Amino acid sequence: MSDSAHMPSRGKRTPRVALVLGSGAARGWAHIGVIHELANMGIKPDLVVGSSVGAVVGGALASDNLEPFEEWIRGLGRVDIIRLLDAKMTGGGFLQGKSLMGAIGKQIGDPKIEDLNMPYACIATELGSGREVWLREGSLLDACRASIALPGMLAPSRTDDGQLLVDGGLVNPVPVSLARAMGGDIVIAVNLNGDLIGRHFFVHDPDDDSDDEEAERELAEIEEKDSVVAKWAARMKTGFGVRLDSYISSLRKKESPDPGLFDVMAGSIDIMQDRITRSRMAGEPPDIHITPKLSHIGLMDFDRAEESITEGVEATRRKRSEIEALPEKVRNS
């Protein structure tokens, strides 16, 4: 399923537009807005590459399933997300990912990457060596599963030859280099990590507590009535000593005086990916760099698709002058 990061370059099809979709967990729904607005501007990518959540959205695009995928994520609520979190305190991650990948598979299918309607690849990290791995063949779902395996949250993915793969954002959050290697002449990159540092550590405004209290009451009632949610909550309490409603509330608050476990994890991931992105893109700059402003969207705010998609559209519009400066035959492909 995997290739090394040193594959031979394909012959150029001039000009070839490559779309690079970066890592960013729930912020990744912004990629959908970018894709839509690029289409409105006459830009249709010839190939797509992704890292982490960008691998999933890119897979939906390459498999011609972006429409049902978008419809699904727009309909996700907090309880829907809880149902997808198959918590287990063993196996290398807090979540096992089977429920999540099953739900994604219902929307985008599981074709072989080499059979997709446009060239596609995604990034993962080999846990033993730290090597960057380019996934360009085999199961689309297996590739996506490897690319989104955020350490600590989602268990590593094991390949047929025994490699343990984790999130691609650890080594290449915005894989411009892969797009160039696949023959991209014009690279449009979407970076979700440029607006995030400090997002979890502001002073909390007590006037904002009402919505969180209501959410906690709602989730407590659901926990009592829903066996699936109750089972998940029990595992949370056993493994971490926290209640389900408190956990969800902590993920949804923008401000907290004392960051909890998931705040620290999310903040640390933000810092790491921002630094890696800056370093990699300094040496591998794209032709168009789209940077949605997503500091208000948390790591696990998957139920806020509408906001993320809208900002993806707006971020692309902010680059209109650069996009319109591209060759006319690219903009009308």
C-alpha positions as protocol buffer text, in pm:
chain_id: "A"
residue {
  index: 1
  type: MET
  ca { x: 0 y: 0 z: 0 }
}
residue {
  index: 2
  type: SER
  ca { x: 291 y: 237 z: 62 }
}
residue {
  index: 3
  type: ASP
  ca { x: 572 y: 394 z: -133 }
}
residue {
  index: 4
  type: SER
  ca { x: 883 y: 561 z: -2 }
}
residue {
  index: 5
  type: ALA
  ca { x: 918 y: 936 z: -26 }
}
residue {
  index: 6
  type: HIS
  ca { x: 1150 y: 900 z: -327 }
}
residue {
  index: 7
  type: MET
  ca { x: 942 y: 790 z: -624 }
}
residue {
  index: 8
  type: PRO
  ca { x: 1023 y: 873 z: -986 }
}
residue {
  index: 9
  type: SER
  ca { x: 858 y: 1184 z: -1127 }
}
residue {
  index: 10
  type: ARG
  ca { x: 580 y: 1133 z: -1380 }
}
residue {
  index: 11
  type: GLY
  ca { x: 579 y: 1307 z: -1712 }
}
residue {
  index: 12
  type: LYS
  ca { x: 429 y: 1654 z: -1695 }
}
residue {
  index: 13
  type: ARG
  ca { x: 90 y: 1737 z: -1842 }
}
residue {
  index: 14
  type: THR
  ca { x: 131 y: 2112 z: -1871 }
}
residue {
  index: 15
  type: PRO
  ca { x: -19 y: 2289 z: -1692 }
}
residue {
  index: 16
  type: ARG
  ca { x: -129 y: 2045 z: -1423 }
}
residue {
  index: 17
  type: VAL
  ca { x: -309 y: 2182 z: -1117 }
}
residue {
  index: 18
  type: ALA
  ca { x: -246 y: 2000 z: -789 }
}
residue {
  index: 19
  type: LEU
  ca { x: -466 y: 2060 z: -485 }
}
residue {
  index: 20
  type: VAL
  ca { x: -297 y: 2002 z: -148 }
}
residue {
  index: 21
  type: LEU
  ca { x: -530 y: 1957 z: 151 }
}
residue {
  index: 22
  type: GLY
  ca { x: -360 y: 1995 z: 487 }
}
residue {
  index: 23
  type: SER
  ca { x: -411 y: 1838 z: 829 }
}
residue {
  index: 24
  type: GLY
  ca { x: -629 y: 1993 z: 1099 }
}
residue {
  index: 25
  type: ALA
  ca { x: -887 y: 1748 z: 1242 }
}
residue {
  index: 26
  type: ALA
  ca { x: -1237 y: 1907 z: 1253 }
}
residue {
  index: 27
  type: ARG
  ca { x: -1108 y: 2219 z: 1080 }
}
residue {
  index: 28
  type: GLY
  ca { x: -1066 y: 2003 z: 770 }
}
residue {
  index: 29
  type: TRP
  ca { x: -1427 y: 2057 z: 667 }
}
residue {
  index: 30
  type: ALA
  ca { x: -1302 y: 2395 z: 542 }
}
residue {
  index: 31
  type: HIS
  ca { x: -1142 y: 2206 z: 253 }
}
residue {
  index: 32
  type: ILE
  ca { x: -1490 y: 2148 z: 110 }
}
residue {
  index: 33
  type: GLY
  ca { x: -1556 y: 2520 z: 94 }
}
residue {
  index: 34
  type: VAL
  ca { x: -1220 y: 2574 z: -78 }
}
residue {
  index: 35
  type: ILE
  ca { x: -1301 y: 2309 z: -340 }
}
residue {
  index: 36
  type: HIS
  ca { x: -1641 y: 2465 z: -413 }
}
residue {
  index: 37
  type: GLU
  ca { x: -1507 y: 2818 z: -448 }
}
residue {
  index: 38
  type: LEU
  ca { x: -1218 y: 2706 z: -668 }
}
residue {
  index: 39
  type: ALA
  ca { x: -1477 y: 2544 z: -895 }
}
residue {
  index: 40
  type: ASN
  ca { x: -1672 y: 2871 z: -904 }
}
residue {
  index: 41
  type: MET
  ca { x: -1351 y: 3040 z: -1019 }
}
residue {
  index: 42
  type: GLY
  ca { x: -1304 y: 2783 z: -1294 }
}
residue {
  index: 43
  type: ILE
  ca { x: -1035 y: 2576 z: -1121 }
}
residue {
  index: 44
  type: LYS
  ca { x: -1068 y: 2200 z: -1135 }
}
residue {
  index: 45
  type: PRO
  ca { x: -765 y: 2016 z: -993 }
}
residue {
  index: 46
  type: ASP
  ca { x: -593 y: 1749 z: -1200 }
}
residue {
  index: 47
  type: LEU
  ca { x: -465 y: 1569 z: -891 }
}
residue {
  index: 48
  type: VAL
  ca { x: -521 y: 1586 z: -517 }
}
residue {
  index: 49
  type: VAL
  ca { x: -300 y: 1500 z: -220 }
}
residue {
  index: 50
  type: GLY
  ca { x: -381 y: 1521 z: 148 }
}
residue {
  index: 51
  type: SER
  ca { x: -255 y: 1480 z: 501 }
}
residue {
  index: 52
  type: SER
  ca { x: -473 y: 1359 z: 789 }
}
residue {
  index: 53
  type: VAL
  ca { x: -826 y: 1502 z: 747 }
}
residue {
  index: 54
  type: GLY
  ca { x: -711 y: 1637 z: 410 }
}
residue {
  index: 55
  type: ALA
  ca { x: -662 y: 1277 z: 302 }
}
residue {
  index: 56
  type: VAL
  ca { x: -1027 y: 1201 z: 378 }
}
residue {
  index: 57
  type: VAL
  ca { x: -1170 y: 1506 z: 200 }
}
residue {
  index: 58
  type: GLY
  ca { x: -931 y: 1448 z: -89 }
}
residue {
  index: 59
  type: GLY
  ca { x: -1048 y: 1087 z: -109 }
}
residue {
  index: 60
  type: ALA
  ca { x: -1409 y: 1203 z: -128 }
}
residue {
  index: 61
  type: LEU
  ca { x: -1316 y: 1438 z: -413 }
}
residue {
  index: 62
  type: ALA
  ca { x: -1108 y: 1184 z: -605 }
}
residue {
  index: 63
  type: SER
  ca { x: -1378 y: 917 z: -576 }
}
residue {
  index: 64
  type: ASP
  ca { x: -1651 y: 1156 z: -699 }
}
residue {
  index: 65
  type: ASN
  ca { x: -1827 y: 1130 z: -365 }
}
residue {
  index: 66
  type: LEU
  ca { x: -1778 y: 1480 z: -229 }
}
residue {
  index: 67
  type: GLU
  ca { x: -2151 y: 1561 z: -250 }
}
residue {
  index: 68
  type: PRO
  ca { x: -2276 y: 1273 z: -30 }
}
residue {
  index: 69
  type: PHE
  ca { x: -1979 y: 1318 z: 202 }
}
residue {
  index: 70
  type: GLU
  ca { x: -2061 y: 1687 z: 248 }
}
residue {
  index: 71
  type: GLU
  ca { x: -2428 y: 1610 z: 307 }
}
residue {
  index: 72
  type: TRP
  ca { x: -2327 y: 1363 z: 577 }
}
residue {
  index: 73
  type: ILE
  ca { x: -2087 y: 1590 z: 764 }
}
residue {
  index: 74
  type: ARG
  ca { x: -2329 y: 1883 z: 751 }
}
residue {
  index: 75
  type: GLY
  ca { x: -2581 y: 1664 z: 933 }
}
residue {
  index: 76
  type: LEU
  ca { x: -2348 y: 1552 z: 1212 }
}
residue {
  index: 77
  type: GLY
  ca { x: -2455 y: 1649 z: 1563 }
}
residue {
  index: 78
  type: ARG
  ca { x: -2275 y: 1600 z: 1894 }
}
residue {
  index: 79
  type: VAL
  ca { x: -2451 y: 1273 z: 1968 }
}
residue {
  index: 80
  type: ASP
  ca { x: -2374 y: 1141 z: 1618 }
}
residue {
  index: 81
  type: ILE
  ca { x: -2008 y: 1210 z: 1682 }
}
residue {
  index: 82
  type: ILE
  ca { x: -2018 y: 1039 z: 2021 }
}
residue {
  index: 83
  type: ARG
  ca { x: -2158 y: 728 z: 1855 }
}
residue {
  index: 84
  type: LEU
  ca { x: -1855 y: 716 z: 1624 }
}
residue {
  index: 85
  type: LEU
  ca { x: -1605 y: 728 z: 1911 }
}
residue {
  index: 86
  type: ASP
  ca { x: -1534 y: 362 z: 1985 }
}
residue {
  index: 87
  type: ALA
  ca { x: -1335 y: 425 z: 2301 }
}
residue {
  index: 88
  type: LYS
  ca { x: -1097 y: 153 z: 2416 }
}
residue {
  index: 89
  type: MET
  ca { x: -808 y: 203 z: 2653 }
}
residue {
  index: 90
  type: THR
  ca { x: -581 y: -47 z: 2478 }
}
residue {
  index: 91
  type: GLY
  ca { x: -438 y: -80 z: 2128 }
}
residue {
  index: 92
  type: GLY
  ca { x: -225 y: 233 z: 2114 }
}
residue {
  index: 93
  type: GLY
  ca { x: -499 y: 494 z: 2113 }
}
residue {
  index: 94
  type: PHE
  ca { x: -801 y: 622 z: 2299 }
}
residue {
  index: 95
  type: LEU
  ca { x: -1019 y: 541 z: 1994 }
}
residue {
  index: 96
  type: GLN
  ca { x: -1000 y: 236 z: 1769 }
}
residue {
  index: 97
  type: GLY
  ca { x: -1150 y: 401 z: 1462 }
}
residue {
  index: 98
  type: LYS
  ca { x: -1363 y: 114 z: 1328 }
}
residue {
  index: 99
  type: SER
  ca { x: -1693 y: 297 z: 1372 }
}
residue {
  index: 100
  type: LEU
  ca { x: -1552 y: 615 z: 1223 }
}
residue {
  index: 101
  type: MET
  ca { x: -1406 y: 445 z: 916 }
}
residue {
  index: 102
  type: GLY
  ca { x: -1724 y: 246 z: 866 }
}
residue {
  index: 103
  type: ALA
  ca { x: -1923 y: 569 z: 855 }
}
residue {
  index: 104
  type: ILE
  ca { x: -1674 y: 734 z: 617 }
}
residue {
  index: 105
  type: GLY
  ca { x: -1678 y: 424 z: 395 }
}
residue {
  index: 106
  type: LYS
  ca { x: -2054 y: 451 z: 357 }
}
residue {
  index: 107
  type: GLN
  ca { x: -2006 y: 795 z: 203 }
}
residue {
  index: 108
  type: ILE
  ca { x: -1697 y: 754 z: -16 }
}
residue {
  index: 109
  type: GLY
  ca { x: -1678 y: 378 z: -71 }
}
residue {
  index: 110
  type: ASP
  ca { x: -1351 y: 187 z: -68 }
}
residue {
  index: 111
  type: PRO
  ca { x: -1210 y: 181 z: -422 }
}
residue {
  index: 112
  type: LYS
  ca { x: -847 y: 114 z: -497 }
}
residue {
  index: 113
  type: ILE
  ca { x: -649 y: 436 z: -519 }
}
residue {
  index: 114
  type: GLU
  ca { x: -519 y: 340 z: -862 }
}
residue {
  index: 115
  type: ASP
  ca { x: -879 y: 312 z: -989 }
}
residue {
  index: 116
  type: LEU
  ca { x: -987 y: 663 z: -880 }
}
residue {
  index: 117
  type: ASN
  ca { x: -1098 y: 920 z: -1136 }
}
residue {
  index: 118
  type: MET
  ca { x: -805 y: 1150 z: -1059 }
}
residue {
  index: 119
  type: PRO
  ca { x: -453 y: 1087 z: -927 }
}
residue {
  index: 120
  type: TYR
  ca { x: -459 y: 1080 z: -546 }
}
residue {
  index: 121
  type: ALA
  ca { x: -210 y: 1024 z: -266 }
}
residue {
  index: 122
  type: CYS
  ca { x: -185 y: 1091 z: 105 }
}
residue {
  index: 123
  type: ILE
  ca { x: 75 y: 1110 z: 379 }
}
residue {
  index: 124
  type: ALA
  ca { x: 132 y: 891 z: 683 }
}
residue {
  index: 125
  type: THR
  ca { x: 419 y: 855 z: 932 }
}
residue {
  index: 126
  type: GLU
  ca { x: 596 y: 525 z: 1002 }
}
residue {
  index: 127
  type: LEU
  ca { x: 597 y: 503 z: 1381 }
}
residue {
  index: 128
  type: GLY
  ca { x: 917 y: 301 z: 1421 }
}
residue {
  index: 129
  type: SER
  ca { x: 1145 y: 516 z: 1206 }
}
residue {
  index: 130
  type: GLY
  ca { x: 962 y: 847 z: 1178 }
}
residue {
  index: 131
  type: ARG
  ca { x: 978 y: 808 z: 800 }
}
residue {
  index: 132
  type: GLU
  ca { x: 735 y: 997 z: 580 }
}
residue {
  index: 133
  type: VAL
  ca { x: 525 y: 747 z: 384 }
}
residue {
  index: 134
  type: TRP
  ca { x: 343 y: 824 z: 60 }
}
residue {
  index: 135
  type: LEU
  ca { x: 28 y: 616 z: 13 }
}
residue {
  index: 136
  type: ARG
  ca { x: -56 y: 590 z: -357 }
}
residue {
  index: 137
  type: GLU
  ca { x: -208 y: 248 z: -414 }
}
residue {
  index: 138
  type: GLY
  ca { x: -436 y: -6 z: -251 }
}
residue {
  index: 139
  type: SER
  ca { x: -745 y: 58 z: -39 }
}
residue {
  index: 140
  type: LEU
  ca { x: -855 y: 422 z: -21 }
}
residue {
  index: 141
  type: LEU
  ca { x: -1005 y: 369 z: 325 }
}
residue {
  index: 142
  type: ASP
  ca { x: -689 y: 202 z: 456 }
}
residue {
  index: 143
  type: ALA
  ca { x: -483 y: 496 z: 332 }
}
residue {
  index: 144
  type: CYS
  ca { x: -718 y: 748 z: 495 }
}
residue {
  index: 145
  type: ARG
  ca { x: -722 y: 549 z: 820 }
}
residue {
  index: 146
  type: ALA
  ca { x: -343 y: 556 z: 838 }
}
residue {
  index: 147
  type: SER
  ca { x: -322 y: 927 z: 759 }
}
residue {
  index: 148
  type: ILE
  ca { x: -568 y: 1031 z: 1034 }
}
residue {
  index: 149
  type: ALA
  ca { x: -421 y: 819 z: 1316 }
}
residue {
  index: 150
  type: LEU
  ca { x: -352 y: 1107 z: 1555 }
}
residue {
  index: 151
  type: PRO
  ca { x: -119 y: 973 z: 1828 }
}
residue {
  index: 152
  type: GLY
  ca { x: -293 y: 923 z: 2158 }
}
residue {
  index: 153
  type: MET
  ca { x: -638 y: 973 z: 2010 }
}
residue {
  index: 154
  type: LEU
  ca { x: -663 y: 714 z: 1731 }
}
residue {
  index: 155
  type: ALA
  ca { x: -481 y: 381 z: 1737 }
}
residue {
  index: 156
  type: PRO
  ca { x: -203 y: 333 z: 1478 }
}
residue {
  index: 157
  type: SER
  ca { x: -283 y: 157 z: 1152 }
}
residue {
  index: 158
  type: ARG
  ca { x: -92 y: -164 z: 1076 }
}
residue {
  index: 159
  type: THR
  ca { x: -3 y: -247 z: 715 }
}
residue {
  index: 160
  type: ASP
  ca { x: 13 y: -595 z: 565 }
}
residue {
  index: 161
  type: ASP
  ca { x: 391 y: -595 z: 604 }
}
residue {
  index: 162
  type: GLY
  ca { x: 371 y: -502 z: 973 }
}
residue {
  index: 163
  type: GLN
  ca { x: 443 y: -128 z: 962 }
}
residue {
  index: 164
  type: LEU
  ca { x: 265 y: 89 z: 1218 }
}
residue {
  index: 165
  type: LEU
  ca { x: 146 y: 411 z: 1057 }
}
residue {
  index: 166
  type: VAL
  ca { x: 27 y: 725 z: 1233 }
}
residue {
  index: 167
  type: ASP
  ca { x: -96 y: 1070 z: 1135 }
}
residue {
  index: 168
  type: GLY
  ca { x: 70 y: 1228 z: 831 }
}
residue {
  index: 169
  type: GLY
  ca { x: 57 y: 1569 z: 997 }
}
residue {
  index: 170
  type: LEU
  ca { x: 347 y: 1466 z: 1221 }
}
residue {
  index: 171
  type: VAL
  ca { x: 593 y: 1492 z: 931 }
}
residue {
  index: 172
  type: ASN
  ca { x: 420 y: 1683 z: 651 }
}
residue {
  index: 173
  type: PRO
  ca { x: 99 y: 1869 z: 742 }
}
residue {
  index: 174
  type: VAL
  ca { x: 69 y: 2035 z: 398 }
}
residue {
  index: 175
  type: PRO
  ca { x: 241 y: 1796 z: 153 }
}
residue {
  index: 176
  type: VAL
  ca { x: 342 y: 2028 z: -130 }
}
residue {
  index: 177
  type: SER
  ca { x: 645 y: 1807 z: -200 }
}
residue {
  index: 178
  type: LEU
  ca { x: 422 y: 1509 z: -281 }
}
residue {
  index: 179
  type: ALA
  ca { x: 212 y: 1719 z: -518 }
}
residue {
  index: 180
  type: ARG
  ca { x: 524 y: 1835 z: -702 }
}
residue {
  index: 181
  type: ALA
  ca { x: 655 y: 1479 z: -725 }
}
residue {
  index: 182
  type: MET
  ca { x: 326 y: 1365 z: -878 }
}
residue {
  index: 183
  type: GLY
  ca { x: 361 y: 1618 z: -1158 }
}
residue {
  index: 184
  type: GLY
  ca { x: 180 y: 1922 z: -1020 }
}
residue {
  index: 185
  type: ASP
  ca { x: 289 y: 2229 z: -1217 }
}
residue {
  index: 186
  type: ILE
  ca { x: 64 y: 2470 z: -1029 }
}
residue {
  index: 187
  type: VAL
  ca { x: 16 y: 2381 z: -663 }
}
residue {
  index: 188
  type: ILE
  ca { x: -274 y: 2523 z: -461 }
}
residue {
  index: 189
  type: ALA
  ca { x: -223 y: 2442 z: -93 }
}
residue {
  index: 190
  type: VAL
  ca { x: -471 y: 2474 z: 193 }
}
residue {
  index: 191
  type: ASN
  ca { x: -305 y: 2527 z: 532 }
}
residue {
  index: 192
  type: LEU
  ca { x: -537 y: 2487 z: 832 }
}
residue {
  index: 193
  type: ASN
  ca { x: -269 y: 2544 z: 1097 }
}
residue {
  index: 194
  type: GLY
  ca { x: -173 y: 2909 z: 1062 }
}
residue {
  index: 195
  type: ASP
  ca { x: -434 y: 3062 z: 1293 }
}
residue {
  index: 196
  type: LEU
  ca { x: -431 y: 2833 z: 1594 }
}
residue {
  index: 197
  type: ILE
  ca { x: -160 y: 2904 z: 1850 }
}
residue {
  index: 198
  type: GLY
  ca { x: -309 y: 2998 z: 2188 }
}
residue {
  index: 199
  type: ARG
  ca { x: -660 y: 2900 z: 2086 }
}
residue {
  index: 200
  type: HIS
  ca { x: -717 y: 2695 z: 2404 }
}
residue {
  index: 201
  type: PHE
  ca { x: -572 y: 2925 z: 2666 }
}
residue {
  index: 202
  type: PHE
  ca { x: -773 y: 3246 z: 2700 }
}
residue {
  index: 203
  type: VAL
  ca { x: -943 y: 3373 z: 3017 }
}
residue {
  index: 204
  type: HIS
  ca { x: -1290 y: 3226 z: 3045 }
}
residue {
  index: 205
  type: ASP
  ca { x: -1589 y: 3462 z: 3046 }
}
residue {
  index: 206
  type: PRO
  ca { x: -1845 y: 3339 z: 3302 }
}
residue {
  index: 207
  type: ASP
  ca { x: -2122 y: 3501 z: 3097 }
}
residue {
  index: 208
  type: ASP
  ca { x: -2066 y: 3228 z: 2836 }
}
residue {
  index: 209
  type: ASP
  ca { x: -2150 y: 2945 z: 3075 }
}
residue {
  index: 210
  type: SER
  ca { x: -2522 y: 2919 z: 2996 }
}
residue {
  index: 211
  type: ASP
  ca { x: -2484 y: 2734 z: 2666 }
}
residue {
  index: 212
  type: ASP
  ca { x: -2232 y: 2492 z: 2816 }
}
residue {
  index: 213
  type: GLU
  ca { x: -2457 y: 2420 z: 3115 }
}
residue {
  index: 214
  type: GLU
  ca { x: -2746 y: 2350 z: 2880 }
}
residue {
  index: 215
  type: ALA
  ca { x: -2526 y: 2120 z: 2671 }
}
residue {
  index: 216
  type: GLU
  ca { x: -2416 y: 1931 z: 2983 }
}
residue {
  index: 217
  type: ARG
  ca { x: -2777 y: 1879 z: 3093 }
}
residue {
  index: 218
  type: GLU
  ca { x: -2870 y: 1761 z: 2745 }
}
residue {
  index: 219
  type: LEU
  ca { x: -2582 y: 1516 z: 2729 }
}
residue {
  index: 220
  type: ALA
  ca { x: -2651 y: 1386 z: 3080 }
}
residue {
  index: 221
  type: GLU
  ca { x: -3007 y: 1302 z: 2973 }
}
residue {
  index: 222
  type: ILE
  ca { x: -2883 y: 1130 z: 2659 }
}
residue {
  index: 223
  type: GLU
  ca { x: -2629 y: 932 z: 2860 }
}
residue {
  index: 224
  type: GLU
  ca { x: -2910 y: 800 z: 3080 }
}
residue {
  index: 225
  type: LYS
  ca { x: -3135 y: 698 z: 2789 }
}
residue {
  index: 226
  type: ASP
  ca { x: -2891 y: 583 z: 2521 }
}
residue {
  index: 227
  type: SER
  ca { x: -2705 y: 257 z: 2583 }
}
residue {
  index: 228
  type: VAL
  ca { x: -2436 y: 332 z: 2323 }
}
residue {
  index: 229
  type: VAL
  ca { x: -2355 y: 670 z: 2472 }
}
residue {
  index: 230
  type: ALA
  ca { x: -2375 y: 533 z: 2827 }
}
residue {
  index: 231
  type: LYS
  ca { x: -2125 y: 257 z: 2742 }
}
residue {
  index: 232
  type: TRP
  ca { x: -1888 y: 512 z: 2592 }
}
residue {
  index: 233
  type: ALA
  ca { x: -1926 y: 739 z: 2895 }
}
residue {
  index: 234
  type: ALA
  ca { x: -1848 y: 449 z: 3130 }
}
residue {
  index: 235
  type: ARG
  ca { x: -1525 y: 383 z: 2943 }
}
residue {
  index: 236
  type: MET
  ca { x: -1437 y: 751 z: 2965 }
}
residue {
  index: 237
  type: LYS
  ca { x: -1495 y: 754 z: 3338 }
}
residue {
  index: 238
  type: THR
  ca { x: -1298 y: 433 z: 3394 }
}
residue {
  index: 239
  type: GLY
  ca { x: -1005 y: 536 z: 3176 }
}
residue {
  index: 240
  type: PHE
  ca { x: -974 y: 904 z: 3260 }
}
residue {
  index: 241
  type: GLY
  ca { x: -1199 y: 974 z: 3556 }
}
residue {
  index: 242
  type: VAL
  ca { x: -1416 y: 1226 z: 3371 }
}
residue {
  index: 243
  type: ARG
  ca { x: -1782 y: 1241 z: 3282 }
}
residue {
  index: 244
  type: LEU
  ca { x: -1899 y: 1241 z: 2920 }
}
residue {
  index: 245
  type: ASP
  ca { x: -2072 y: 1578 z: 2947 }
}
residue {
  index: 246
  type: SER
  ca { x: -1765 y: 1740 z: 3101 }
}
residue {
  index: 247
  type: TYR
  ca { x: -1547 y: 1597 z: 2827 }
}
residue {
  index: 248
  type: ILE
  ca { x: -1769 y: 1721 z: 2546 }
}
residue {
  index: 249
  type: SER
  ca { x: -1807 y: 2059 z: 2711 }
}
residue {
  index: 250
  type: SER
  ca { x: -1429 y: 2093 z: 2744 }
}
residue {
  index: 251
  type: LEU
  ca { x: -1389 y: 2026 z: 2375 }
}
residue {
  index: 252
  type: ARG
  ca { x: -1647 y: 2288 z: 2282 }
}
residue {
  index: 253
  type: LYS
  ca { x: -1532 y: 2572 z: 2507 }
}
residue {
  index: 254
  type: LYS
  ca { x: -1309 y: 2830 z: 2346 }
}
residue {
  index: 255
  type: GLU
  ca { x: -1186 y: 2951 z: 2682 }
}
residue {
  index: 256
  type: SER
  ca { x: -1081 y: 2775 z: 3001 }
}
residue {
  index: 257
  type: PRO
  ca { x: -877 y: 2896 z: 3300 }
}
residue {
  index: 258
  type: ASP
  ca { x: -735 y: 2551 z: 3370 }
}
residue {
  index: 259
  type: PRO
  ca { x: -674 y: 2345 z: 3055 }
}
residue {
  index: 260
  type: GLY
  ca { x: -770 y: 1981 z: 3081 }
}
residue {
  index: 261
  type: LEU
  ca { x: -620 y: 1672 z: 2920 }
}
residue {
  index: 262
  type: PHE
  ca { x: -775 y: 1727 z: 2578 }
}
residue {
  index: 263
  type: ASP
  ca { x: -702 y: 2101 z: 2583 }
}
residue {
  index: 264
  type: VAL
  ca { x: -333 y: 2027 z: 2639 }
}
residue {
  index: 265
  type: MET
  ca { x: -330 y: 1762 z: 2367 }
}
residue {
  index: 266
  type: ALA
  ca { x: -502 y: 1990 z: 2118 }
}
residue {
  index: 267
  type: GLY
  ca { x: -282 y: 2288 z: 2201 }
}
residue {
  index: 268
  type: SER
  ca { x: 34 y: 2080 z: 2171 }
}
residue {
  index: 269
  type: ILE
  ca { x: -75 y: 1940 z: 1835 }
}
residue {
  index: 270
  type: ASP
  ca { x: -151 y: 2292 z: 1712 }
}
residue {
  index: 271
  type: ILE
  ca { x: 197 y: 2412 z: 1807 }
}
residue {
  index: 272
  type: MET
  ca { x: 367 y: 2111 z: 1652 }
}
residue {
  index: 273
  type: GLN
  ca { x: 181 y: 2129 z: 1323 }
}
residue {
  index: 274
  type: ASP
  ca { x: 222 y: 2506 z: 1294 }
}
residue {
  index: 275
  type: ARG
  ca { x: 600 y: 2479 z: 1339 }
}
residue {
  index: 276
  type: ILE
  ca { x: 635 y: 2186 z: 1099 }
}
residue {
  index: 277
  type: THR
  ca { x: 416 y: 2357 z: 839 }
}
residue {
  index: 278
  type: ARG
  ca { x: 619 y: 2677 z: 854 }
}
residue {
  index: 279
  type: SER
  ca { x: 945 y: 2485 z: 814 }
}
residue {
  index: 280
  type: ARG
  ca { x: 829 y: 2261 z: 531 }
}
residue {
  index: 281
  type: MET
  ca { x: 656 y: 2534 z: 333 }
}
residue {
  index: 282
  type: ALA
  ca { x: 955 y: 2767 z: 357 }
}
residue {
  index: 283
  type: GLY
  ca { x: 1147 y: 2518 z: 146 }
}
residue {
  index: 284
  type: GLU
  ca { x: 849 y: 2390 z: -55 }
}
residue {
  index: 285
  type: PRO
  ca { x: 626 y: 2690 z: -124 }
}
residue {
  index: 286
  type: PRO
  ca { x: 303 y: 2641 z: -318 }
}
residue {
  index: 287
  type: ASP
  ca { x: 195 y: 2869 z: -599 }
}
residue {
  index: 288
  type: ILE
  ca { x: -128 y: 2961 z: -418 }
}
residue {
  index: 289
  type: HIS
  ca { x: -142 y: 2943 z: -37 }
}
residue {
  index: 290
  type: ILE
  ca { x: -494 y: 2944 z: 111 }
}
residue {
  index: 291
  type: THR
  ca { x: -515 y: 2990 z: 489 }
}
residue {
  index: 292
  type: PRO
  ca { x: -864 y: 2971 z: 642 }
}
residue {
  index: 293
  type: LYS
  ca { x: -904 y: 3147 z: 978 }
}
residue {
  index: 294
  type: LEU
  ca { x: -1018 y: 2863 z: 1201 }
}
residue {
  index: 295
  type: SER
  ca { x: -897 y: 2941 z: 1553 }
}
residue {
  index: 296
  type: HIS
  ca { x: -1259 y: 2930 z: 1674 }
}
residue {
  index: 297
  type: ILE
  ca { x: -1295 y: 2566 z: 1562 }
}
residue {
  index: 298
  type: GLY
  ca { x: -1165 y: 2307 z: 1810 }
}
residue {
  index: 299
  type: LEU
  ca { x: -985 y: 1981 z: 1740 }
}
residue {
  index: 300
  type: MET
  ca { x: -1302 y: 1776 z: 1789 }
}
residue {
  index: 301
  type: ASP
  ca { x: -1568 y: 2023 z: 1671 }
}
residue {
  index: 302
  type: PHE
  ca { x: -1680 y: 1798 z: 1386 }
}
residue {
  index: 303
  type: ASP
  ca { x: -2038 y: 1916 z: 1430 }
}
residue {
  index: 304
  type: ARG
  ca { x: -1945 y: 2268 z: 1310 }
}
residue {
  index: 305
  type: ALA
  ca { x: -1919 y: 2186 z: 941 }
}
residue {
  index: 306
  type: GLU
  ca { x: -2125 y: 2484 z: 829 }
}
residue {
  index: 307
  type: GLU
  ca { x: -1885 y: 2734 z: 988 }
}
residue {
  index: 308
  type: SER
  ca { x: -1576 y: 2557 z: 859 }
}
residue {
  index: 309
  type: ILE
  ca { x: -1705 y: 2523 z: 503 }
}
residue {
  index: 310
  type: THR
  ca { x: -1809 y: 2888 z: 496 }
}
residue {
  index: 311
  type: GLU
  ca { x: -1463 y: 3000 z: 607 }
}
residue {
  index: 312
  type: GLY
  ca { x: -1309 y: 2777 z: 338 }
}
residue {
  index: 313
  type: VAL
  ca { x: -1511 y: 2968 z: 80 }
}
residue {
  index: 314
  type: GLU
  ca { x: -1413 y: 3306 z: 227 }
}
residue {
  index: 315
  type: ALA
  ca { x: -1044 y: 3215 z: 250 }
}
residue {
  index: 316
  type: THR
  ca { x: -1043 y: 3120 z: -118 }
}
residue {
  index: 317
  type: ARG
  ca { x: -1212 y: 3447 z: -213 }
}
residue {
  index: 318
  type: ARG
  ca { x: -937 y: 3633 z: -31 }
}
residue {
  index: 319
  type: LYS
  ca { x: -697 y: 3479 z: -285 }
}
residue {
  index: 320
  type: ARG
  ca { x: -910 y: 3572 z: -587 }
}
residue {
  index: 321
  type: SER
  ca { x: -654 y: 3808 z: -740 }
}
residue {
  index: 322
  type: GLU
  ca { x: -380 y: 3544 z: -728 }
}
residue {
  index: 323
  type: ILE
  ca { x: -610 y: 3277 z: -868 }
}
residue {
  index: 324
  type: GLU
  ca { x: -730 y: 3501 z: -1149 }
}
residue {
  index: 325
  type: ALA
  ca { x: -365 y: 3564 z: -1241 }
}
residue {
  index: 326
  type: LEU
  ca { x: -322 y: 3195 z: -1329 }
}
residue {
  index: 327
  type: PRO
  ca { x: -314 y: 3107 z: -1702 }
}
residue {
  index: 328
  type: GLU
  ca { x: -659 y: 3122 z: -1860 }
}
residue {
  index: 329
  type: LYS
  ca { x: -645 y: 2762 z: -1981 }
}
residue {
  index: 330
  type: VAL
  ca { x: -596 y: 2653 z: -1617 }
}
residue {
  index: 331
  type: ARG
  ca { x: -893 y: 2854 z: -1493 }
}
residue {
  index: 332
  type: ASN
  ca { x: -1127 y: 2711 z: -1755 }
}
residue {
  index: 333
  type: SER
  ca { x: -1019 y: 2348 z: -1745 }
}
